[in-house]
Amino acid sequence: MQRTRAQSGFTFIEILVVMGIITVLTSMVVVLIPMMNERSNRTKSLDNIGSIAKFMMANAAGRTSAKWPPYNGKNFTLAPVAYGDLNANNQRALGVFFSPGDQQFTTESVDWKRYKDVTKENLKNDVDFHELTSYAGRRNKDKDYMLTQNRIEEGAIIICDDDDGPLHHSKGLCCAFADGGAQFMEWDYFGMSEPDDPDSPPRILGEEATSDKLRALDSSN
């Protein structure tokens, strides 16, 4: 018996509709997964630098502003190791120094033994530990950028993503403040436009910074 149209297979139009739906769903996945990964990376990074900032606050509590780590850049960020707040032998705890969005310095590539050399004396003498953290720190050894009470009350940034290698986040920087808070700040907060090439951006911290807020931070020591 001859099959009717209703009993036949999918029509060409129906196949096109199904293909269209699959295309839309695939596109959504392609867009949503990177967005979800970026959100997760930001959250983890903000937790990291917020924790580091709180270690520093605890050491500076009840003291003068000069008692904040008197080091520059990444040596400032690593001060909790020298102060004994973080165990130099505890790799899990030391993971707080790495941003999940950092392609340059990672927990997989770091030499964990080097943290044993992170002492107050070595930080004071500007020993280079730049590969031991993804985060830039305050230039708190320089008089012009030292954390004063006024700067703290104004909301000074003390830690942020470094500018060594590709950007951790294309839309802005994860920042920790002197009050222990941590927040993702978009480029317009710094009076900057988004870098054209996030994989090879210009230096945005230190003396080369176009933003006064970022000139007080450094990715070196």
Secondary structure, 3 states (H helix, E strand, C coil): CCCCHHHCCCCHHHHHHHHHHHHHHHHHHHHHHHHHHHHHHHHHHHHHHHHHHHHHHHHHCCCCHHHCCCCEHHHHHCHHHHCCCCCCCCHHHHHHHCCCCCCCCCCCCCCHHHHHHCCHHHHHCCCCCHHHCCEEEEECCCCCCCCCHHHHHCCCEEEEECCCCCCCCCCEEEEEECCCCEEEEEHHHHCCCCCCCCCCCCCCCHHHCCCHHHHCEECCC
